[in-house]
């Protein structure tokens, strides 16, 4: 659906420095919304039409609650920032509902079993997901400067909800991380020698504010892609980070080989991180901060295992 309006939405998203993934997602739902209303321009549609669309997603398309919420966020963005006509109250639409599921959590022996079958970058990524509670996308987006070996912390930039946070770093992975940074430096020097390399991607127009930053080692991705590629937005030649699908496939394969009878995935390491911290006596507020949850109720789901006092944070990876 190529139109001047869709291009206007795209330009607005980029002007506000939304990620390319969010851009693609929002454009998908906005196009879906327009098609649902038989190609009528959104400016001619009312709030009742938005409610009809959301109800359709819940009752007919049977989407998950998170999917319906994403669709609503896209439409709210369109009306607020593109049409400059903010929507009103949406308390009366049919919300998608699914039973709340307890997170899948691995035992320490199961974590060891999976780790024994992982190698290379995937193993190190898994170590950070379990040892620091990172999401897979947060892991592959790490920059060299986000690792603080002295304080044993990791800076997570632009995580879910576009938030930054600090989380713990297991001392046991520092050796492998230093080797990884040495690998990054080798690729960096190779890229720097090229005449047509445009440096690493920086978010929020930082490359305009700090033009030298894309060509500094500290800003390079900790898990760089195997080859250079063109940035789909700017057409610049860059070395992006490795795809999260590489890690996801490796973890899924390791779970199958280990014969663990749980639907474990990369996100299971994050669930296990939180649960094992609570088992070891960490305070739930501390776990909330480590995970980057805005609402303590999101973190409380992990108390189905154990919830007792304690304040010291020592990564559960140290027990492996």
N, C-alpha and C positions, 0 to 999 in steps of 0.2 A: 504494500500500500504506500506508494510514493506520492506525496503531496506536499504542498507548501506548509500546511499546518503541521504535519509530522516532522518536517525539517525544522519548524519553529520550536517544537517540543524538544527535538534533539539538541538544537543550539542552546536552549535554556538550560537543559541538563548539563551541558558541557560548561556553560558560563558559571554554573554553580559547583563545578568540579566534582560531579558525581562520577563514580567509577564506571568503566565501560560495561561491567556486568550489570550494574543497576540501570544503566542507560538501556541496555538490550531488554531487560526485564520490564521496565516501565513502558517502553515502546510497544512491547508485545501486548500488555494488558490494555493499553490505550487503543490500540488497533482492534483488539477483541471487543472492547466496549463500543467502538464505532460500528463494527460489523454487526454486533448484536442488535443495534438500533437502526439497522438497514441503511447504513452509510450516512446517517444524518450528522451534521456538524455538531460537535459537543456544545457549542454556544447556543444552540436551539433546543437543547435538552434541559430538563429540570431535575431537581433533587430526587423527585419520585422515580425518574428514569434511572438514576444511579442506584436507588434502592432495588428497583426491579432487576437490574443487572446482578447485584450482589446476591439477591435471593435466588436468581437462576443458578449462580455458581454453587450455592449451598444445596439447593433442592434437586436440581437437574444434573449439573456437572459433577456434583458430589465431591467438590474439592476439599482439601484439608483446611482447617482454620487458618493456618499460617499462609496458605496460598490465597485465601479470600482476603486476608489482611493486606497482603502484598498488592493485590489488585486494587483495593481501596486506597492504599498509599499512592499508587500510580495515578489514580483518578483525582485524588485530592491535590496532588502536585500539579496536575494539568490545569485544574480550575483555579488554583491559587496563584501559580507563578506564570502560566501561559495566558489563560483567559482573564486573569486578574478579577475573578469572581468567586471568592471562597465559598465552599459549601457549608451548609448549616449542620443541624443535628442529625445523627445517623443511629439513633438508639432503637429504631423500630424496624430494622431490616433483619431478615432471617440469617442468623450466624451459623456458619458451618461448625458442626460439633463432632468430635470423636472422643472415645474414652481416653482418659489420661493414662499413658503408659509409664510404668517405671523404667528407668534407664537400664540398659544392659551393662552389667559390671563384670569385669574379669577378676578372677582370683590372682594372687601374685604368681602362683605356679603357671597359670594360663598365660600371663603376660610374658613370663620367662620362655615358655614354649613358643610363642609367636615370635619373640625377639630372636630366638635361635635360628629361625627360618628366614629372617630378613637380612639383606645385605645393602651395602652402599648408602646412597642418599636416602633411600626409603627407610632404612634402619635408623639413621640419624634423625630423620623427620619423626618417626614413631617415638624415638626417645624423648624428643621435645614435646610431643603431644601428651605422652604419659607423664613425663617428668616435670612438665611445666603447665599442663592443662590447656595447651593451645588447640585451636581448631585447625583443620588441615590447611585451609586457605591462609590463616594467620601464619602458619609455619612456613609455607613456601614464599610468602611475601616478606619474610624477615630480611633486613639489611645487615651488612657487616657491623655497622655501628650500634645495632640494637642489642648486641651481646656485651654485657659488662662482666668480665671475668673477675674483677676485683670484688665487686659487690654481689656476685652470683645472682644477677637479675637479668631479665629479658624485657625490653620495651616492646610492647605490641602496639603497632601504629594502625590507626584507622580500622579497628576491629569491628565486630558486629555493632550496628548502631552508630558507626563512624566515631567510636570512642577509642582513646588511648588508655593503656594500663600497664602496670609493672607486675611481673610475676616472677616466681622463683626459678633459679637455674640449678640443676643438679651438678655438683662438682664432678661427678663421675663421667659426664659427657664433655667436659672442657677440652680434654686431649683431642677427641675427635673433631670438636668444633674448631680448634686451632688448625688442624690439618685441612679442614674444609675451607677455612679462610685462606690458607696457603694456596689451595686449588683455585679459589676465586681470584686471587691476586695473579696467578699465572694466566688465566683467561683474560683478566682485565688488562694486563700488559700486552697480550696478543691483540686484543681489540683496539687498544690505544695506538698500536702501531699502524692500524688501518687508516686510510685517508677518508673513507666514507662512513665511519662510525659516528653516531650522533649522541653517544652517551646513554646512560640508563634513564628510564622513565622516572620522573619525580611528580608526585601528586600536588594538586592545588597551585599550579603555576609556579612552583618553587624554582623551576629551572630558569624562569624569567627574573626572579628576585635574586637568585644565586646562580648565574650562568656557568660558573666553573664546577658546581656541585655534581652534575651528571658525569663528570669525568674524574671524580675522586673515588678512591677505593672504598671509603667508608660508606658511600651511598649505594654500592653495588649490592645486588641480591645475594643473600647467603647461599641460596640454592639456584644457581643460574641455569638457564636452558642450555641444551647441548649446542645449539647453533643460533646465529643471529637471525632476526626476522624484522619485517616491516611493521611499525606501529599502525594499526588500522585507522587511527584517527589522524595522525600527523604525517604518515608515510615515511617517518624517519626510521633509519636502520638502528635497531637496538638489540641488546641481549636481555630478554625478559627472564622472569623466573620460571623454573620448571613447572609443568602443569600438575595440578593436584591429582588428576586422574592417574598419573604414574604411581603416586604413593597409594592411592585408594586400591588400585589393581594389585599392587604388591602385598598390601595388608590382607586383602580378600584371599589371595592365593595362599598366604601363610596360614590364615585361619583354617582354610580347607585342608591343608597338609597336616596341621596340628590335630585335626579331628576334634576340635572343640565344638561341642553341640550348642553353640549360642550364635545368634545373628550378629556377630561382632563386626565392627567396621573401624575406620579411623576415629570416628567420634566416640567410640567405646573407650578409647584410651583417655579421653577427656573425662568421661563419666567415672572411669576407674581412678583417675587422679583425685577427683573430688571425694569420692567415697573412701579411698584409702587414707586421705588426709584426715577425714573425720574419724576413721577407725583409730588413727594414731593420736587422737585427742585435740586436733586443731579446732579452733573456735569457728563457728559457722559464718560469722561476719568476715573473718579472715579468708575463708574459702570463697565467700561471695566476691571479695575484692580480687582474689587470684583469678577467678573465672570471668570477672568483668560483668557480673549480673547487676542490672539496675534495681531489680526487685528481689528482696530476700526470699520471697515465696518461691522464686525459681530455684534458688539454691536449696531450699528446705526439702525438695524431693529426694535429696541424697541422704536425708536423715532416716530413711527407712532401714539403713544399716546400723547407724549409731550416731548419737548426738550427745557428746559430753564436752566438758570444758577443756580449755587449753589455748595457748596463744602462739607458741613457737612454730614457725613454718620450716620444715625440713622436707625436701622433696621426697616423695615415695619411691622415686627412682633409685635413691641411695640404698634401699633395702634389697634391691635385686642382686 
